[in-house]
Amino acid sequence: MPATIDKNLQKHLDQLQKELREPAELFAKNGIHNTIVFFGSARIKPQDSTQSEMDRLHRDFKGVMMKDQEEWDELDRASHAHYMSRFYEAAESLSGKLAHWSRTHFSTRDQHFITTGGGPGIMEAANKGASQAGEPTIGINIRIPTEQHPNPYITPGLSLHFETFPMRKFWLMYFARALVIFPGGIGTLDEFFEIYTLMKTRKATRYIPIVLFGSEYWKELINFETLVRFNTLDRSSLDFFRYCDEVDEAFSFITDEIMRDRERSGS
């Protein structure tokens, strides 16, 4: 008697197959072979939004002699949000510069498309920068209950929607020629470490330059030196990524590495 696959498992297998085949057809149809992928928090807002909130709170605080803890906490959260908003502006600027560089340095076939997870925050900023530079930009979204909804700067026809994380990660990675990772939460960490592991174990088919943008955030969040000190990570493994704090620095590193890789591969 032939073995039969559980119906629920078959349903998942069918979904995975669909999410492997349909994006492949879309990318082929649009001539997409290279991407520069931006990761980062969906919660980071543009500076004009956070500045408006700070202005409101400062107005509310004027003339109030006594303030309760809840009011101080609200001001503290708003201050942190305003501080983090600089990364929205940086992602927008860097994305725009990279999109313009791609257009001026490559043929249509070899263009490097700015790609994100398709949601708000840093993802929105990167799609916005490329869109305002007049270039197509991709969003690879995932259906989850909160935070993740397509931003308005994704090029029509290049917004993908996934039900499964494995296939979404596959397509975020497959055409990637560089990764720019801005401050983010668990999702950003998951994406970074998965790609970092592929690079470290040589399971990635080619070298992919990785930028960790915002050294203060990343060095406080992950102390790689501790891993090296306790011999759970080789120091050479730190060469797989680079900290950057300025848009021009990240731009130069990414573009130099992409061009160097093309020279090595003879493309």
Disulfide bonds with the S-S distance in Angstrom:
none
